[in-house]
Amino acid sequence: MSAVFDYPAETYRLMTEFDLPAVIDIENKSYEFPWSEGIFHDCMRFGYSCWVIEIDHHVAGYAVMSLAVQECHILNICVDQELQGQGIGRRFLNQLLLIAQARKADTAFLEVRPSNVNALSLYFSEGFNEIGVRRDYYPAKVGREDAVILAKSL
């Protein structure tokens, strides 16, 4: 018996200004302390690698990555909450890593909240390793939350 996987039509493309309403909607629904529209504008303006994933012509997620000196830093990656749990985030992450490799990056970095156990599980399963902690990195309801720093050799 062989398995057949039928994924909806997924398209990865560079983010544009026209995508920002959908991106901001997903961001606001996903995070208690979301990025502002201005942050996304700045990321595009300063040449960060900003991507969206479309499923059936609708923005289903987005990512922002910086690339410099043979390193990539995944700053934000998010899939619409209604579509999570289907492997979309995993496939998107792997696309970002392929883009980084094509641009000669040999190491990928990211930070994640220790309370985000689903993201940690994904990153560890994709070969990321913990290399440190940034104390009081993220805003929290009370005080600040640390960030776990992860890295992966490409």
C-alpha positions in Angstrom: 0.0 0.0 0.0 1.3 3.5 -0.8 0.3 6.7 0.7 -1.0 9.6 -1.4 -0.8 13.1 0.0 -3.2 15.7 -1.6 -2.1 19.2 -0.5 -4.0 22.2 -1.6 -2.3 24.3 -4.2 0.5 26.1 -2.2 2.4 29.0 -3.6 5.4 30.7 -2.0 6.1 34.2 -3.2 7.5 37.5 -2.0 5.3 39.6 0.2 3.9 42.8 -1.3 2.2 45.8 0.2 -1.1 44.4 -1.0 -0.6 41.3 1.3 -0.3 43.4 4.4 -4.0 43.4 5.4 -4.1 39.6 5.3 -0.7 39.3 7.0 -1.7 41.8 9.8 -5.0 39.9 10.3 -3.1 36.6 10.8 -0.5 38.3 13.0 -3.1 39.8 15.2 -5.1 36.6 15.6 -1.9 34.6 16.4 0.0 36.7 18.9 -0.8 38.5 22.1 1.9 41.0 21.2 1.8 41.2 17.4 4.1 43.1 15.1 2.7 46.3 13.8 2.0 47.1 10.2 4.9 49.5 10.4 7.3 46.7 11.3 6.3 44.7 8.2 6.6 47.9 6.0 10.1 48.4 7.4 11.2 44.8 6.9 10.2 45.1 3.2 11.7 48.5 2.8 15.0 47.4 4.3 15.3 44.4 2.0 14.5 41.6 4.4 13.4 38.4 2.7 9.6 38.6 3.3 7.4 35.8 2.0 3.8 34.7 2.0 2.3 31.3 1.4 -0.9 31.2 -0.6 -3.3 28.4 -0.6 -5.9 28.5 -3.3 -5.0 32.2 -3.9 -5.5 33.2 -0.2 -2.6 34.3 2.1 -2.3 31.4 4.6 0.9 32.5 6.3 3.9 34.7 6.1 7.6 34.8 7.0 10.3 37.4 7.5 14.0 36.4 7.3 17.2 38.4 7.2 20.1 37.1 5.2 23.7 38.3 5.7 27.2 37.0 5.9 26.3 33.3 5.3 23.6 33.4 7.9 19.9 33.6 7.9 17.8 34.7 10.8 14.1 33.7 10.7 12.5 36.7 12.5 8.8 35.7 12.1 7.0 32.7 10.6 3.3 32.2 11.1 0.4 30.2 9.6 -3.2 31.2 9.9 -4.6 29.5 13.1 -7.4 27.9 11.1 -4.8 26.0 9.0 -2.4 25.0 11.6 -1.7 21.3 12.3 -1.6 20.4 8.6 2.1 20.5 8.0 1.9 23.9 6.3 4.3 25.5 8.7 6.8 22.7 8.3 6.8 23.0 4.5 7.1 26.8 4.7 10.0 26.5 7.1 11.8 24.1 4.7 11.1 26.5 1.8 12.8 29.3 3.8 15.8 27.1 4.5 16.1 26.3 0.8 16.0 30.0 0.0 18.7 30.7 2.6 20.9 27.9 1.1 20.4 29.2 -2.4 21.7 32.6 -1.1 24.8 30.9 0.4 23.7 30.8 4.0 25.3 28.0 6.0 23.5 28.5 9.3 19.9 29.4 10.3 19.0 31.1 13.6 15.7 31.9 15.3 14.3 32.8 18.6 11.1 31.3 20.1 9.2 31.6 23.3 9.8 28.6 25.7 6.0 28.7 26.1 5.5 28.0 22.4 5.8 24.3 22.7 4.4 23.6 19.2 7.0 25.8 17.5 9.8 24.3 19.6 8.7 20.8 18.7 8.6 21.7 15.0 12.1 23.3 15.1 13.7 20.5 17.1 12.1 17.9 14.7 13.6 19.8 11.8 17.1 19.7 13.2 17.4 22.9 15.1 19.4 22.9 18.3 19.2 25.2 21.4 22.4 27.3 21.6 21.3 29.8 24.2 18.7 32.0 25.9 18.0 35.7 25.6 16.7 36.8 29.0 13.6 39.0 29.1 13.4 39.1 25.3 9.6 39.0 24.7 6.8 41.1 26.2 4.5 39.1 28.4 1.3 39.7 30.3 3.4 40.1 33.5 7.0 41.2 32.9 9.0 39.6 30.1 9.5 36.1 28.7 12.9 34.7 27.7 13.7 33.6 24.2 15.2 30.2 23.4 17.9 30.7 20.7 18.0 27.9 18.1 20.4 27.2 15.3 20.7 24.7 12.4 23.6 24.1 10.0 22.5 24.2 6.4 
